[in-house]
């Protein structure tokens, strides 16, 4: 029986205030009118049924009554009834699906010996026209799910029990919903109509947000999402147990969670907040995860990952450095410094306390590391921002200022068109030598500002994916209780609205929004052809535009050498076996994109699994057989930075460098261990969209760590250093220009 939830005056008040804040303060200043109402209806339906499996076209015709009336319901009638009516219809269809699945599991013989294929990504497909067509889709999905479990070695009765439990758990989750859950989905859909980075957060989501703001949680250190019913790793928190294990990567899907040696709990289609609760736990306790690896073309592949929960501390996510020795083309040994900066972190004091003992600044940390690298003979620098999802704008501006004499770093324009110029005013440079900035499609927000500024000034060679993420917007949080009068009808916390208030623009006037930052040297990557990563992959992103350029004087230290650097890099990449593997993966990925279906033939699927495993082992064997000479390398943490000399060199066979093909993805600050909103994707659709199957890295944890993208960046900066040292005007006056700078 569907839950009988009814709209309340409290829901209406919260919806009204949310809508008015978006109208008045969102960057677009878009009124909640008939056009927004229409888009809200579509987005709200998609929130429950993104794979177009449940709502019938007759349902859509009925709900079309609200298409141009939701604005009136929210702003004039103070009524959220439509949200609850649509949820109840979804629940009714879900009940029908669960009953039908049970019937099929009781009577159907599951054979997989035909050429049948299933369209696994139905986001662009039409909704079923009637219940008969919906049942046909439900049966296809069930057969697909059954085959996944069978390929994983399960027997018929085990599979039947697993699937029945899964479907009933999903149904039970929605049966337990209350008004706050429905309102969460409805208002989050409204916020997303304005842009993809605006969100409504109910009480539980607000707690997750606050947890991230304070960088305080105990667990495995992973940010999770649930785009298709499967709990999916969005990014790994630098320094957390998950990243340290080297056994998990972004886009891995978690299908089971076990506490210690206990039994696995099937978490497919489970509410993401519930999954997060299972994975989190006290420091020192053990959790086991049953995972479908991101690179597996066949979702029946499973592996078990055992992790010990830990406190996710800022120290583990802080900047760190390496010093690497590489021979120049004339045989001279060059020392290259690498700064790995996972985010632009900064301690936020919400209490007003003047206690500064725990204050942290990534700019201060980076400055200390650079001085240490210089003291140990660094001749060129790589700033690695591949997994940097953003953070404090002020910290980003200070770090960009370390490498230029002075001048504008970024322009910020608000919804009224007012532009504020953010500048570096300190003429001193901490480092004025050759420099490379390494970026990826996961470099977002503040990291794009730093990369763009150093490119605009001609200060550093940008190397990486075809572009950065393209998040050029700024969000501000507002507690809704601050906009509402106390009332006896308002028994729940009204939550928090995070909304976009401004856009970033480069010093040259171009926005970083949507297009991102295009590197000077683009390296082969599957992400260059994937349409599933980056701002353009999100629904309803704000457009790219440009404003007037700020006045600044480029240093122009890159252009004289760029053509030669590109030529040398292209020759190495063409001869590299690792980049040849990437090109093979790109071709395979494009084939998957061309045919967005998956076979339901058991023998064909088994053959695909065997081919994948054979390819993985062949690559691993070839890499092991190379016996490549590893450069001498030292790792420097903030704990070591003030100690004299260098620590012991890192053993070449087991450096702690992460593989370049799995740079965690973060799309902004303060999203540690965040969970999607209730109902963000509750349809139970199996996760087999080929677009989600990036064949990025087929190595396992036993293979030698070799970050070949970073290796190529090191080669580029050595070339740059060689060309630079011949004729660069600053070489003769390096000592004077790099006098010690005060603590940032």
C-alpha positions as CSV (number, residue, x, y, z in Angstrom):
1,X,0.0,0.0,0.0
2,X,1.3,3.4,-1.0
3,X,2.3,5.7,1.9
4,X,-0.3,8.3,2.6
5,X,1.7,11.5,2.8
6,X,-0.1,14.8,2.6
7,X,1.3,18.3,1.9
8,X,1.5,20.4,5.1
9,X,1.6,24.1,5.8
10,X,5.3,23.7,6.9
11,X,6.2,22.1,3.6
12,X,4.6,25.0,1.8
13,X,6.4,27.6,3.8
14,X,9.8,26.0,3.2
15,X,9.1,25.7,-0.5
16,X,8.0,29.3,-0.7
17,X,11.1,30.6,1.0
18,X,13.4,28.4,-1.1
19,X,11.8,29.7,-4.3
20,X,12.0,33.3,-3.3
21,X,15.7,33.0,-2.4
22,X,16.4,31.5,-5.8
23,X,14.5,34.2,-7.6
24,X,16.2,37.0,-5.7
25,X,19.7,35.8,-5.1
26,X,20.7,33.1,-7.7
27,X,23.1,34.4,-10.3
28,X,20.6,34.2,-13.1
29,X,17.9,36.2,-11.3
30,X,15.4,33.9,-13.0
31,X,11.8,34.3,-11.9
32,X,9.8,31.2,-11.0
33,X,7.5,31.5,-13.9
34,X,5.7,29.1,-16.3
35,X,9.0,28.2,-18.1
36,X,10.7,27.3,-14.8
37,X,7.6,25.5,-13.7
38,X,7.7,23.3,-16.8
39,X,11.4,22.4,-16.3
40,X,10.7,21.7,-12.6
41,X,8.0,19.2,-13.5
42,X,10.3,17.3,-15.9
43,X,13.3,17.4,-13.4
44,X,11.1,16.2,-10.6
45,X,9.8,13.2,-12.6
46,X,13.4,12.4,-13.6
47,X,14.4,12.5,-10.0
48,X,12.3,9.4,-9.3
49,X,12.5,7.7,-12.7
50,X,15.7,8.7,-14.5
51,X,15.8,5.5,-16.6
52,X,12.1,6.0,-17.7
53,X,10.9,2.6,-16.4
54,X,8.0,3.5,-14.0
55,X,5.9,6.4,-15.0
56,X,3.5,5.6,-17.9
57,X,2.7,8.1,-20.6
58,X,-0.8,8.2,-19.1
59,X,0.7,9.4,-15.9
60,X,2.6,12.1,-17.7
61,X,-0.6,13.3,-19.4
62,X,-2.3,13.5,-16.0
63,X,0.7,15.4,-14.4
64,X,0.9,17.8,-17.4
65,X,-1.9,19.7,-15.7
66,X,0.8,21.0,-13.4
67,X,3.3,21.9,-16.1
68,X,2.6,25.6,-16.0
69,X,1.0,25.7,-12.6
70,X,3.8,24.6,-10.1
71,X,4.9,28.2,-9.8
72,X,1.4,29.2,-8.8
73,X,1.2,26.3,-6.3
74,X,4.4,27.3,-4.6
75,X,4.2,31.1,-4.7
76,X,0.5,31.9,-4.6
77,X,-1.4,28.9,-3.3
78,X,1.3,27.9,-0.8
79,X,0.6,24.3,-1.7
80,X,3.0,21.4,-2.4
81,X,0.3,18.9,-3.1
82,X,1.6,18.1,-6.7
83,X,5.0,16.9,-5.2
84,X,3.2,14.4,-3.0
85,X,0.8,13.2,-5.7
86,X,3.6,12.5,-8.1
87,X,5.5,10.6,-5.4
88,X,2.5,8.4,-4.6
89,X,2.1,7.5,-8.2
90,X,5.7,6.6,-8.4
91,X,5.3,4.4,-5.4
92,X,2.3,2.7,-6.9
93,X,4.2,1.9,-10.1
94,X,7.1,0.6,-8.0
95,X,4.7,-1.7,-6.1
96,X,3.5,-3.0,-9.4
97,X,7.1,-3.7,-10.6
98,X,8.0,-5.5,-7.4
99,X,4.9,-7.8,-7.7
100,X,5.7,-8.5,-11.3
101,X,9.3,-9.4,-10.5
102,X,8.2,-11.8,-7.8
103,X,5.9,-13.5,-10.2
104,X,8.6,-13.8,-12.9
105,X,11.1,-15.2,-10.4
106,X,8.6,-17.9,-9.3
107,X,7.5,-19.1,-12.8
108,X,10.1,-18.1,-15.4
109,X,13.0,-20.3,-16.6
110,X,15.9,-17.9,-17.1
111,X,17.9,-18.9,-20.2
112,X,20.5,-16.8,-21.8
113,X,21.3,-18.5,-25.1
114,X,19.9,-16.1,-27.7
115,X,21.2,-12.9,-29.3
116,X,19.0,-10.7,-27.1
117,X,20.5,-7.4,-26.1
118,X,19.3,-4.8,-23.6
119,X,19.4,-1.0,-23.8
120,X,20.9,-0.2,-20.4
121,X,20.8,3.5,-20.6
122,X,17.3,4.7,-21.1
123,X,17.7,8.3,-20.0
124,X,16.9,9.5,-23.5
125,X,14.3,6.8,-24.2
126,X,10.5,7.5,-24.0
127,X,8.5,6.5,-21.0
128,X,6.5,3.3,-21.5
129,X,3.2,4.0,-23.2
130,X,1.2,1.6,-21.0
131,X,1.5,-1.0,-18.3
132,X,2.1,-3.8,-20.8
133,X,5.2,-2.0,-22.2
134,X,6.4,-1.2,-18.7
135,X,6.2,-4.9,-17.8
136,X,8.3,-5.7,-20.9
137,X,11.0,-3.3,-19.7
138,X,10.8,-4.6,-16.2
139,X,11.3,-8.2,-17.4
140,X,14.3,-7.2,-19.5
141,X,15.9,-5.5,-16.5
142,X,15.2,-8.5,-14.3
143,X,16.9,-10.8,-16.8
144,X,19.9,-8.5,-17.0
145,X,20.2,-8.5,-13.2
146,X,19.7,-12.2,-13.0
147,X,22.5,-12.8,-15.5
148,X,24.9,-10.5,-13.6
149,X,24.4,-12.6,-10.5
150,X,24.8,-15.8,-12.5
151,X,28.0,-14.7,-14.1
152,X,29.3,-14.0,-10.6
153,X,28.8,-17.7,-9.8
154,X,25.5,-17.6,-7.9
155,X,22.9,-20.5,-8.2
156,X,19.3,-20.0,-9.1
157,X,17.9,-20.0,-5.5
158,X,20.6,-17.7,-4.3
159,X,19.9,-15.3,-7.2
160,X,16.2,-15.4,-6.6
161,X,16.6,-14.6,-2.9
162,X,19.0,-11.8,-3.6
163,X,16.8,-10.1,-6.2
164,X,13.6,-10.5,-4.1
165,X,15.4,-9.0,-1.1
166,X,16.8,-6.2,-3.3
167,X,13.4,-5.2,-4.7
168,X,11.6,-5.4,-1.4
169,X,14.3,-3.4,0.3
170,X,13.9,-0.6,-2.3
171,X,10.2,-0.7,-1.9
172,X,10.4,-0.6,1.9
173,X,12.7,2.4,1.8
174,X,10.1,4.5,0.0
175,X,7.4,3.1,2.2
176,X,9.3,4.6,5.2
177,X,9.5,8.1,3.6
178,X,8.0,11.1,5.4
179,X,7.2,14.6,4.2
180,X,10.8,15.8,4.6
181,X,12.0,13.2,2.2
182,X,9.5,14.2,-0.5
183,X,10.2,17.8,0.0
184,X,14.0,17.2,-0.2
185,X,13.6,15.7,-3.7
186,X,11.1,18.3,-4.9
187,X,13.1,21.4,-3.8
188,X,16.4,19.9,-4.9
189,X,14.8,19.5,-8.4
190,X,13.8,23.1,-8.2
191,X,17.3,24.2,-7.3
192,X,18.8,22.1,-10.2
193,X,16.5,23.9,-12.6
194,X,18.6,27.0,-11.9
195,X,22.0,25.2,-12.3
196,X,23.6,21.9,-11.4
197,X,25.5,23.2,-8.4
198,X,22.6,24.7,-6.6
199,X,21.1,22.3,-4.0
200,X,18.4,22.1,-1.4
201,X,19.7,20.2,1.7
202,X,17.2,18.8,4.2
203,X,18.3,18.1,7.8
204,X,20.3,14.9,7.0
205,X,21.9,16.3,3.9
206,X,22.7,19.5,5.9
207,X,24.5,17.4,8.5
208,X,26.6,15.7,5.8
209,X,27.4,19.2,4.4
210,X,28.5,20.5,7.8
211,X,30.6,17.3,8.3
212,X,32.5,18.2,5.1
213,X,32.9,21.9,6.1
214,X,34.5,20.8,9.3
215,X,36.6,18.1,7.7
216,X,35.6,15.7,10.5
217,X,34.4,12.2,9.9
218,X,35.4,8.7,10.6
219,X,35.2,6.1,7.8
220,X,36.9,5.0,4.6
221,X,37.4,8.4,3.0
222,X,35.3,8.2,-0.1
223,X,32.7,10.5,-1.6
224,X,29.7,8.5,-2.9
225,X,26.9,9.0,-5.3
226,X,24.1,6.8,-6.7
227,X,23.4,7.8,-10.3
228,X,21.7,4.5,-11.3
229,X,20.8,2.5,-8.2
230,X,24.4,1.5,-7.5
231,X,26.5,3.1,-4.8
232,X,29.3,4.6,-6.8
233,X,32.6,6.1,-5.7
234,X,32.6,9.7,-6.9
235,X,36.1,10.4,-5.6
236,X,38.6,9.2,-3.0
237,X,39.5,11.6,-0.2
238,X,43.2,12.1,-0.3
239,X,45.0,10.4,2.5
240,X,41.9,8.3,3.5
241,X,41.9,4.6,4.0
242,X,40.3,4.0,0.6
243,X,42.9,5.9,-1.3
244,X,45.8,4.6,0.8
245,X,44.7,1.0,0.0
246,X,45.2,1.5,-3.8
247,X,42.4,-1.0,-4.2
248,X,39.5,1.5,-5.0
249,X,39.1,4.1,-7.7
250,X,36.5,6.6,-8.8
251,X,33.5,4.9,-10.6
252,X,34.0,1.6,-8.7
253,X,30.5,0.4,-7.7
254,X,29.8,-0.9,-4.2
255,X,27.2,-3.7,-4.2
256,X,27.7,-5.2,-0.7
257,X,28.9,-4.0,2.8
258,X,30.0,-6.2,5.7
259,X,31.0,-5.3,9.2
260,X,34.3,-7.0,10.1
261,X,33.9,-10.8,9.4
262,X,30.1,-10.5,9.3
263,X,27.9,-11.3,6.3
264,X,27.5,-8.9,3.3
265,X,24.5,-6.7,3.1
266,X,23.3,-6.2,-0.4
267,X,23.2,-2.4,-1.0
268,X,22.1,-2.3,-4.6
269,X,19.2,0.1,-4.8
270,X,19.5,0.9,-1.1
271,X,19.0,4.5,-0.2
272,X,22.5,6.1,-0.4
273,X,22.2,7.6,3.1
274,X,21.7,4.1,4.5
275,X,24.7,2.8,2.5
276,X,26.8,5.7,3.9
277,X,25.7,4.8,7.4
278,X,26.8,1.2,6.8
279,X,30.2,2.2,5.5
280,X,31.0,4.8,8.1
281,X,32.0,3.7,11.6
282,X,34.4,4.3,14.5
283,X,38.1,4.6,13.8
284,X,39.9,1.2,14.0
285,X,37.0,-0.9,13.0
286,X,36.9,-3.0,9.8
287,X,34.5,-2.8,6.9
288,X,34.5,-5.1,3.9
289,X,33.2,-3.9,0.5
290,X,32.0,-6.0,-2.4
291,X,32.9,-4.0,-5.5
292,X,32.3,-4.0,-9.2
293,X,35.6,-2.4,-10.6
294,X,35.2,0.6,-12.7
295,X,37.1,-0.9,-15.6
296,X,35.0,-4.1,-15.8
297,X,33.0,-4.2,-19.0
298,X,31.0,-7.0,-17.5
299,X,29.2,-5.9,-14.3
300,X,29.2,-9.5,-13.0
301,X,32.9,-9.0,-12.0
302,X,33.3,-8.7,-8.2
303,X,36.2,-8.1,-5.8
304,X,36.3,-7.8,-2.0
305,X,38.1,-4.9,-0.5
306,X,38.8,-4.9,3.3
307,X,39.5,-1.5,4.9
308,X,40.1,-0.3,8.4
309,X,38.2,2.9,9.2
310,X,40.1,5.9,10.3
311,X,39.8,9.5,11.2
312,X,39.9,11.5,8.0
313,X,42.3,14.3,9.0
314,X,43.3,17.4,7.2
315,X,46.9,16.4,7.6
316,X,46.3,13.4,5.3
317,X,44.8,15.7,2.6
318,X,47.4,18.3,2.8
319,X,49.9,19.3,0.1
320,X,52.9,17.1,-0.3
321,X,56.0,17.1,-2.4
322,X,58.5,14.9,-4.3
323,X,62.0,15.5,-5.5
324,X,62.9,13.5,-8.6
325,X,66.3,13.2,-10.4
326,X,66.2,13.1,-14.2
327,X,69.1,13.2,-16.7
328,X,69.0,16.1,-19.2
329,X,69.8,15.4,-22.8
330,X,73.4,16.4,-22.2
331,X,73.7,13.9,-19.3
332,X,73.4,16.5,-16.5
333,X,71.3,15.2,-13.6
334,X,68.4,17.6,-13.0
335,X,66.3,17.7,-9.8
336,X,62.6,18.2,-10.5
337,X,60.2,19.2,-7.7
338,X,56.6,18.1,-7.7
339,X,53.9,19.7,-5.5
340,X,50.8,17.5,-5.2
341,X,47.9,19.7,-4.1
342,X,44.6,17.8,-3.6
343,X,42.5,20.8,-2.7
344,X,42.7,24.5,-1.7
345,X,42.0,23.9,1.9
346,X,41.8,26.5,4.7
347,X,40.6,26.3,8.3
348,X,37.2,27.9,8.7
349,X,36.5,29.4,12.1
350,X,32.7,29.4,12.8
351,X,33.1,30.1,16.5
352,X,34.8,33.5,16.5
353,X,37.6,32.0,18.6
354,X,41.0,33.6,18.3
355,X,42.8,30.3,18.9
356,X,45.0,29.8,15.9
357,X,46.9,26.7,17.0
358,X,45.0,24.5,14.6
359,X,44.9,27.0,11.7
360,X,45.8,25.5,8.3
361,X,46.5,27.1,5.0
362,X,47.4,25.3,1.9
363,X,49.2,28.4,0.6
364,X,51.4,28.4,3.7
365,X,52.0,24.7,3.3
366,X,52.9,25.0,-0.4
367,X,55.3,27.9,0.4
368,X,57.1,25.7,2.9
369,X,57.4,22.8,0.5
370,X,58.7,24.9,-2.3
371,X,61.4,26.4,0.0
372,X,62.4,22.9,1.0
373,X,62.6,21.8,-2.6
374,X,64.7,24.8,-3.5
375,X,67.0,24.1,-0.6
376,X,67.5,20.6,-1.9
377,X,68.5,21.8,-5.4
378,X,65.2,21.9,-7.3
379,X,65.7,23.3,-10.8
380,X,62.1,23.0,-12.2
381,X,58.6,22.6,-10.7
382,X,55.5,20.6,-11.4
383,X,52.2,21.7,-9.7
384,X,49.9,18.6,-9.9
385,X,46.2,19.7,-9.8
386,X,44.8,16.6,-11.5
387,X,42.5,15.6,-8.6
388,X,42.0,19.1,-7.2
389,X,38.3,19.8,-7.1
390,X,38.7,23.4,-5.7
391,X,38.4,25.0,-2.4
392,X,39.2,28.4,-0.9
393,X,39.4,31.1,-3.5
394,X,41.7,33.2,-1.4
395,X,44.2,30.3,-1.0
396,X,44.1,29.8,-4.8
397,X,44.9,33.4,-5.4
398,X,47.8,33.4,-3.0
399,X,49.3,30.3,-4.5
400,X,49.0,31.7,-8.1
401,X,50.7,34.8,-6.8
402,X,53.8,32.7,-5.7
403,X,54.7,32.4,-9.4
404,X,54.1,35.9,-10.8
405,X,55.4,39.3,-9.8
406,X,52.0,40.9,-9.2
407,X,48.7,41.4,-11.0
408,X,45.1,40.2,-11.4
409,X,44.4,36.5,-10.9
410,X,40.7,36.2,-11.4
411,X,37.6,38.3,-12.0
412,X,34.3,37.6,-10.2
413,X,31.0,38.8,-11.6
414,X,27.8,38.7,-9.6
415,X,24.2,38.4,-10.9
416,X,23.9,42.2,-11.1
417,X,26.9,42.4,-13.5
418,X,29.3,43.9,-10.9
419,X,32.9,42.7,-11.4
420,X,35.4,42.3,-8.6
421,X,39.1,42.0,-9.5
422,X,41.1,39.6,-7.3
423,X,44.8,40.4,-7.4
424,X,48.1,39.3,-6.2
425,X,49.8,42.4,-4.7
426,X,53.1,40.9,-3.6
427,X,55.8,41.5,-6.2
428,X,58.0,38.7,-4.9
429,X,58.0,35.2,-6.3
430,X,58.7,32.1,-4.3
431,X,59.6,30.3,-7.5
432,X,60.6,31.9,-10.8
433,X,62.0,29.0,-12.7
434,X,60.6,26.6,-15.3
435,X,57.2,25.3,-14.3
436,X,54.5,22.8,-15.5
437,X,50.9,22.6,-14.2
438,X,49.4,19.2,-14.6
439,X,45.5,19.2,-14.9
440,X,42.7,16.7,-15.8
441,X,39.0,16.7,-16.4
442,X,38.7,16.4,-12.6
443,X,40.5,19.7,-12.0
444,X,37.7,22.1,-11.1
445,X,36.8,25.5,-9.7
446,X,39.7,27.1,-7.8
447,X,42.3,24.8,-9.5
448,X,41.1,26.1,-12.8
449,X,41.6,29.6,-11.7
450,X,45.3,28.9,-10.8
451,X,45.9,27.0,-14.1
452,X,44.2,29.8,-16.1
453,X,46.1,32.6,-14.4
454,X,49.5,30.9,-15.0
455,X,48.6,30.3,-18.6
456,X,47.4,33.8,-19.2
457,X,50.6,35.2,-17.8
458,X,52.6,32.8,-19.9
459,X,54.2,31.6,-16.7
460,X,53.8,27.8,-16.8
461,X,53.3,25.1,-19.4
462,X,49.8,23.4,-18.9
463,X,49.8,19.7,-19.5
464,X,46.9,17.2,-19.2
465,X,43.5,16.2,-20.5
466,X,41.8,18.1,-23.4
467,X,40.3,20.5,-20.8
468,X,39.7,20.9,-17.1
469,X,36.2,20.3,-15.6
470,X,34.7,23.7,-16.4
471,X,33.1,24.7,-13.0
472,X,33.4,28.4,-13.2
473,X,30.7,29.3,-10.6
474,X,30.6,30.2,-6.9
475,X,28.0,29.0,-4.4
476,X,26.9,30.4,-1.1
477,X,24.9,28.5,1.6
478,X,21.9,30.0,3.4
479,X,20.1,28.5,6.4
480,X,16.4,28.8,5.7
481,X,15.5,29.2,9.3
482,X,17.1,32.7,9.1
483,X,14.4,33.7,6.6
484,X,11.5,32.2,8.5
485,X,9.5,33.2,11.6
486,X,9.2,30.6,14.3
487,X,5.9,28.8,14.1
488,X,4.2,25.9,15.8
489,X,3.6,24.3,12.3
490,X,7.3,24.2,11.6
491,X,8.4,21.2,13.6
492,X,11.3,20.3,11.3
493,X,14.6,22.1,10.5
494,X,13.8,23.8,7.2
495,X,17.3,22.9,5.9
496,X,19.8,24.8,3.9
497,X,19.9,26.2,0.3
498,X,23.2,26.3,-1.5
499,X,22.9,28.4,-4.6
500,X,25.1,30.0,-7.3
501,X,25.9,33.6,-6.7
502,X,28.7,34.5,-9.2
503,X,30.9,33.4,-12.0
504,X,34.7,33.3,-12.4
505,X,36.5,34.9,-15.3
506,X,40.1,34.7,-16.2
507,X,42.4,37.7,-16.2
508,X,42.0,37.7,-20.0
509,X,38.2,38.0,-19.6
510,X,37.2,34.5,-20.6
511,X,35.0,32.4,-18.3
512,X,36.3,29.1,-17.0
513,X,32.6,28.0,-16.9
514,X,31.7,25.0,-19.1
515,X,34.8,25.1,-21.4
516,X,37.3,24.8,-18.6
517,X,41.0,25.5,-19.3
518,X,42.6,23.9,-22.4
519,X,46.2,22.9,-21.7
520,X,49.2,23.8,-23.9
521,X,50.0,20.2,-24.4
522,X,47.2,17.7,-24.5
523,X,47.9,14.0,-23.7
524,X,45.9,11.0,-24.8
525,X,43.1,10.1,-22.3
526,X,39.8,8.3,-22.4
527,X,38.4,11.3,-20.6
528,X,39.1,13.4,-23.7
529,X,36.3,11.5,-25.5
530,X,34.0,10.8,-22.7
531,X,30.8,12.8,-22.5
532,X,30.1,11.7,-18.9
533,X,32.8,13.8,-17.2
534,X,33.0,17.6,-16.8
535,X,30.5,20.5,-16.5
536,X,29.1,19.8,-20.0
537,X,28.0,16.3,-18.8
538,X,25.8,17.9,-16.1
539,X,22.2,19.0,-16.7
540,X,21.5,22.7,-17.2
541,X,25.0,24.2,-16.8
542,X,25.4,27.9,-17.0
543,X,26.8,29.1,-20.3
544,X,30.3,30.2,-21.2
545,X,30.8,33.9,-21.9
546,X,33.5,36.5,-21.6
547,X,33.9,40.0,-20.2
548,X,36.5,42.7,-20.7
549,X,40.1,41.6,-20.0
550,X,41.8,42.9,-16.9
551,X,45.0,45.0,-17.4
552,X,48.0,42.8,-16.8
553,X,51.5,42.3,-18.2
554,X,52.1,38.7,-19.4
555,X,55.6,37.3,-18.7
556,X,55.5,35.3,-21.9
557,X,58.0,32.7,-20.6
558,X,56.2,29.7,-22.4
559,X,55.5,30.8,-26.0
560,X,59.2,30.8,-27.1
561,X,59.6,27.2,-26.3
562,X,56.1,25.7,-26.7
563,X,56.4,24.5,-30.3
564,X,59.6,22.6,-29.5
565,X,58.1,21.2,-26.3
566,X,55.0,19.9,-28.1
567,X,57.1,18.3,-30.8
568,X,59.3,16.4,-28.3
569,X,56.3,15.3,-26.2
570,X,54.4,14.1,-29.3
571,X,57.4,12.0,-30.3
572,X,57.6,10.4,-26.8
573,X,53.9,9.8,-26.6
574,X,53.9,8.2,-30.1
575,X,56.6,5.8,-29.0
576,X,55.1,5.0,-25.5
577,X,53.6,1.6,-24.9
578,X,51.5,3.0,-22.0
579,X,50.0,5.7,-24.2
580,X,49.4,3.0,-26.9
581,X,47.3,1.2,-24.3
582,X,45.4,4.5,-23.7
583,X,44.7,4.8,-27.5
584,X,43.4,1.2,-27.5
585,X,41.2,2.0,-24.5
586,X,39.9,5.1,-26.3
587,X,39.0,3.0,-29.4
588,X,37.2,0.4,-27.2
589,X,35.4,3.1,-25.3
590,X,34.1,4.7,-28.5
591,X,32.8,1.3,-29.6
592,X,30.9,1.0,-26.4
593,X,29.5,4.4,-26.9
594,X,28.4,3.6,-30.4
595,X,26.5,0.5,-29.2
596,X,24.9,1.4,-25.9
597,X,23.4,-2.1,-25.4
598,X,24.7,-5.2,-23.5
599,X,24.3,-8.8,-24.6
600,X,22.1,-11.2,-22.6
601,X,23.9,-14.2,-24.1
602,X,25.8,-16.0,-21.3
603,X,28.5,-17.4,-23.4
604,X,29.2,-14.1,-25.1
605,X,29.5,-12.4,-21.7
606,X,31.8,-15.0,-20.4
607,X,34.0,-14.6,-23.4
608,X,34.1,-10.8,-22.9
609,X,35.2,-11.4,-19.3
610,X,37.9,-13.7,-20.3
611,X,39.2,-11.3,-22.9
612,X,39.3,-8.5,-20.4
613,X,41.3,-10.6,-17.9
614,X,43.7,-11.8,-20.6
615,X,44.3,-8.2,-21.8
616,X,44.8,-7.0,-18.2
617,X,47.4,-9.8,-17.5
618,X,49.2,-9.2,-20.8
619,X,49.6,-5.5,-20.1
620,X,50.8,-6.3,-16.6
621,X,53.3,-8.8,-17.9
622,X,54.6,-6.4,-20.5
623,X,55.1,-3.7,-18.0
624,X,56.9,-5.9,-15.6
625,X,59.2,-7.1,-18.4
626,X,60.4,-3.6,-19.3
627,X,62.8,-3.3,-16.3
628,X,62.7,0.4,-16.7
629,X,65.2,2.4,-14.8
630,X,63.3,4.3,-12.2
631,X,64.4,7.8,-11.3
632,X,65.7,8.5,-7.8
633,X,62.8,10.0,-5.8
634,X,62.2,11.4,-2.4
635,X,58.8,12.1,-0.9
636,X,58.5,15.1,1.4
637,X,55.5,15.6,3.7
638,X,54.8,18.6,5.9
639,X,56.0,16.5,8.8
640,X,59.5,16.3,7.2
641,X,59.7,19.8,5.6
642,X,61.6,21.4,8.5
643,X,64.0,18.5,9.0
644,X,67.5,18.9,7.6
645,X,68.3,17.0,4.4
646,X,66.1,14.5,2.6
647,X,64.4,11.4,3.9
648,X,65.3,8.0,2.5
649,X,64.6,7.7,-1.2
650,X,61.4,5.9,-2.2
651,X,61.9,2.3,-3.3
652,X,61.4,2.4,-7.1
653,X,59.4,-0.9,-7.1
654,X,56.8,0.5,-4.8
655,X,56.5,4.3,-5.0
656,X,53.3,5.7,-3.5
657,X,52.5,7.5,-6.7
658,X,48.9,7.0,-7.7
659,X,48.1,5.7,-11.1
660,X,47.4,8.7,-13.4
661,X,44.3,7.0,-14.8
662,X,42.4,7.3,-11.6
663,X,42.7,10.8,-10.3
664,X,39.8,11.2,-7.8
665,X,37.1,13.5,-9.0
666,X,36.0,16.4,-6.8
667,X,33.6,19.0,-8.1
668,X,34.0,21.6,-5.4
669,X,34.8,22.0,-1.8
670,X,33.3,20.5,1.4
671,X,31.7,17.4,0.0
672,X,33.5,14.7,2.1
673,X,31.5,11.5,2.3
674,X,28.5,13.3,0.9
675,X,25.4,11.3,0.0
676,X,22.8,12.0,-2.7
677,X,19.4,13.2,-1.8
678,X,16.7,10.6,-1.0
679,X,15.2,9.5,-4.2
680,X,17.9,10.9,-6.4
681,X,17.8,7.7,-8.4
682,X,15.5,5.2,-6.8
683,X,14.3,3.3,-9.8
684,X,16.5,0.3,-9.3
685,X,18.0,0.5,-12.8
686,X,21.1,-1.7,-13.1
687,X,24.4,0.1,-13.5
688,X,25.5,-1.1,-16.9
689,X,25.6,2.1,-18.9
690,X,28.7,1.7,-21.1
691,X,29.2,5.4,-20.6
692,X,30.0,4.6,-17.0
693,X,32.6,2.0,-18.0
694,X,35.7,4.0,-18.5
695,X,38.4,1.4,-19.4
696,X,41.0,3.6,-17.8
697,X,43.3,1.3,-15.8
698,X,43.5,-2.4,-16.0
699,X,46.4,-2.8,-13.6
700,X,45.9,-4.3,-10.2
701,X,47.6,-3.4,-6.9
702,X,50.4,-5.9,-7.5
703,X,51.7,-4.2,-10.6
704,X,54.5,-1.6,-10.3
705,X,53.2,1.9,-9.7
706,X,53.9,3.9,-12.8
707,X,52.2,7.2,-13.3
708,X,53.0,7.6,-16.9
709,X,51.2,10.9,-17.3
710,X,53.2,12.4,-14.5
711,X,56.3,10.8,-16.0
712,X,55.6,12.6,-19.3
713,X,55.1,15.9,-17.4
714,X,58.5,15.3,-15.8
715,X,60.1,14.8,-19.3
716,X,58.4,18.0,-20.5
717,X,59.7,20.1,-17.7
718,X,63.2,18.7,-18.2
719,X,63.0,19.7,-21.8
720,X,61.7,23.1,-20.7
721,X,64.5,23.5,-18.2
722,X,67.1,22.6,-20.9
723,X,65.7,25.1,-23.4
724,X,65.2,27.7,-20.7
725,X,68.7,27.6,-19.2
726,X,70.2,28.5,-22.6
727,X,68.7,32.0,-22.9
728,X,66.2,32.8,-20.2
729,X,66.7,36.3,-18.8
730,X,66.0,35.4,-15.2
731,X,68.7,32.7,-14.9
732,X,71.4,35.2,-14.1
733,X,69.4,37.0,-11.4
734,X,67.6,34.0,-9.8
735,X,69.2,34.6,-6.4
736,X,67.9,38.2,-6.1
737,X,64.4,37.5,-7.3
738,X,63.7,34.6,-5.0
739,X,64.5,36.2,-1.6
740,X,62.6,34.6,1.3
741,X,59.0,35.6,1.4
742,X,57.1,36.1,4.7
743,X,54.6,33.4,5.8
744,X,51.6,33.6,3.5
